[in-house]
Amino acid sequence: MKALLINGSPHPDGCTATALNEVAETLHRHEIETEIFYLGNKPIAGCIACEKCFVTGHCFRDDAVKDIQQRLSEFDAIILGSPVYYSQPTGQITSFCQRLFYCKENEMAGKLGASVVSCRRGGASATFEQLNQYFTICNMPVVSSQYWNSVHGFTPDDVRKDKEGLQTMRSLGENMAWMLKALKGKPHPEYEPRERTHFIQEKY
C-alpha cells in the first residue's frame, strides 16, 4: 500500500512539509509506503478544457500533472497539502488538481483522500473545504482526523510547537492506515453510468 502526499507549497521544507511529514511518519509505522511529491515554485498551467486528455489519458502539457497521471495506479491514497493564500489553496496545487482530477476522475474512485492545510492564523477551514471538494466528486472516501486537518505557524519551528496540530496529523495518519488495511483487496462499488445534465429544458 502506498500514499501520495502532494506538497503544494512553494517552499519544499516549510510549514506544509512539516505537517505532511508528520502524517508520513505515522503511515510508515504501519508499514505503508509514502511519497511526498513537491510541486515546486514555478507556475503550473491551469486546465484549458481542450479535452485532449480524454483521448490520450493524460494532459498534453509535459509537466508534473502528466507525471502523476501516468503513475496514478501506484497509489492507494492521496493527501493534498497546501498553505493558505487568501483563504484558498495555492495556485500551483489548484491548477494541478483541476487538471489531474478532470482527466482521471474514474481512476480516482476508491482511493482514499485527505487534505492538510498550514496557516499563520486564519483561512484554514476554507482552504481545507476547497481541497476536499476534489475527493467528493470522484467517489473517494475522505479520511478524517480528531479535528480539521490544519497546523498553525509562520515557520516550521512554529508548527513543531503546535502540539494539537501535529497530533491531528498523527491521528489522520492512524485513520488512513486503518482504512487502507480494512479496504485492502476489496474492490470499490460498481457505479451506474454517469448522468450529466445541464439543467436546461425546452419546456417548463
Steps between C-alpha positions, in 0.01 A plus 500: 500500500624845412386856566587802288545822699499808278675810632336802336717754684771693315732410790615135495584492872251749638194476723299283261787254465528483880135397523523250214810341651314442826229310311761307300688390813179359645425311179854358503441357847218300344727384216323714242728645237485872430624740236505874554467673165613864502329708232776759496502879498434556130150562362296197394269569208130470559254284309384645166221243448644377170399142598806350329555301820178307433669360188858453622440426869725783611533876468673630188732713715823324594524588868432372853133439427578265213756318714247418773222421251720230352594361843160516668460121524793491745306678773222388732455837669559866420566776751493859377702753699495877460564820691223757517509775239213743558278223641582275203754235400800613295465556129743214433294233675171638368617478138659162569184351649263641241696336220575178687145432616334617177691241301509215753164520675417133443842379613469698824196300612573287804826671593505667840527878512601752763619859509741683729524877542754730661429859591643782704167589656175471298350362181576137577142370497415662165816357342435159656146492360612599151762224485250239618270584209731312263444175690127522544431533126705187418358228728800526731446430873629798698709416806435712806694576816426623852472859376513679165836418344696818557816619667582855604825688480704744294808275492561124525629555854166662585314200359712261706372685809137450391443187709131471415560554130770234483285259698224559247746402225592181685134413553443552129783257429355246743156521341639476148709194589198335662278564199764390249545170683125449539437558129803312368399261224139614498373647172310826508129489411385472141342831407224586259601682181530869580200721426628841399221751467529871434176606672359626171152404383313598186172534685409566860 
